[in-house]
Amino acid sequence: MKLGIFNRTFDRPTIEENLDAVAAAGLETVQFDLLTVGLETLPDELPPEVCTRVRTALAHRNIEMAALSGTFNVIHPTLGPAGLKRLRLLAEACPALGTDLITMCTGTRDQDYLWGGHPDNDTTDAWNESVRAMAAATAIAEQAGITLVFEPEVNNVVNTAAKARRLLDDLASPHLQVVIDGANLFHKGQLSRMHEVLDEAFDLLGDDIRLAHAKDLEKDGDAGHQAAGTGVLDYPHYLECLDRVGFAGNVILHSLEEAQVSASKAFVLERMPSSPKP
């Protein structure tokens, strides 16, 4: 496993300075957001010279682009269809940027906040809309030769590992896999069963996990919003679960301030199986 970070954690005026900060933190891989080059996360235009600049800046610092951020509310009545059009542009730009992964989510009935829960997320209609949208997104990925990774998240339509397994089985495409975040799996009342919830997620999804996120949570019933090591997630068990399923990919720090990077990095590395200690 290799530890990386959301590059948006570092607020710098240029992408070169942003990636200098990543390198100075001792991190060699990023989940990249086009916001850091002055565009939208899913832009309606992506000039080739921007892709060249990003790829060159990464290469000069020996930093890998683990994935490209591409999350949008796939079941929003207007943002969903618009997002699919922009997703195609993002997918087609992946080779030029140097990655083959785009992060996705399965949407929410909350029309104002992408990560806001809604009681209608558990309805059949929401499920069917999410499946249709994810099928369309996966078709785009297949055509571009890249892979989408979606996240089971308590505030989205796919809010359990079981639903994630169902979506994977329904769409049955190697171009749709999972980004796992141990801090986003706990519905209200489930923290006391932390190992059980984590074990179930990895038993169901282990073979399809392509990316992992590293943050923390302070309560169940909501997604985690804390830096890794500042909440209640059992990190040794979470990382052992990743190791148990043979995950050897990138673990990405997020939901942290720049001042927290050093401590959070050390916390995760100290608990990562077979990792060099800081």
Protein Blocks (a to p, Z undefined) as FASTA:
>chain_A
ZZdddfklpccfbfklmmmmmmmnopabdcddfklnopafbacbdcfklmmmmmmmmmmn
opacfbacfbdcfkbfklmmmmmmmmmmmmmmmmmnopabdcddebjfblkbmklccfkl
mpmklmmmmmmmmmmmmmmmmmnopacdddddfkbmblcfklmmmmmmmnopakbccddd
fklmbcghilmmmmmmmmmmmmmmmmmpcbdcddddfbehiacfbdehiambdfklmmmm
mmmnopabdcddehiafklmmmmmmmmmmmmghiacZZ
